[in-house]
Amino acid sequence: MIKEPHAGRVKTRLGRDIGMTAAAWWFRHQSASLLRRITDPRWETFLAITPDKQGLTSRIWPENLPRIAQGSGNLGQRMARVFTQLPPGPALIIGADIPGIRTTHITRAFRKLGAHDAVFGPATDGGFWLVGLKRTFAPPVTLFENVRWSTPHALNDTVRTMPDLRIAFTDVLADVDTARDL
């Protein structure tokens, strides 16, 4: 999931610390680096992008990567929508603000879906940098409901929205929300 890197609209918590223009610049370059690192012939990479109209036609992102609109709503509503728009089969959603992601992390997460219905990559701040679903059956209707996003409770809240699913956890990585995280 990725946002157009416009000052004041992306990485605003980081922007409060280092300035909105610097935060947007960091996000743009971090995202480009991430896309180069994780593009791999073993899976298809999609950009779930916002804002929808501008993001779908943006020249910032590689032209060879297919794009889908995130749509409106909170983060959970947008992630649930992304899962329904992707081709059939196991799918992972990752954030674009995690400098440590490598193809080995993605490979491990997909492997976890072999024996599990869902997988999470926990973040050091209590959230998560990756969520994946096997997608062999419809997700729970409660998926991503009542999650306290951008808090230390985000991962635990999200796990609770998946009753009866076999859940695995993979590598813990750090995302960048503030200057201290840099």
Summary of the structure (lengths in Angstrom):
residues: 182
radius of gyration: 15.6
end to end distance: 20.1
largest distance: 44.2
contacts: 549
relative contact order: 0.17
helix: 33%
strand: 16%
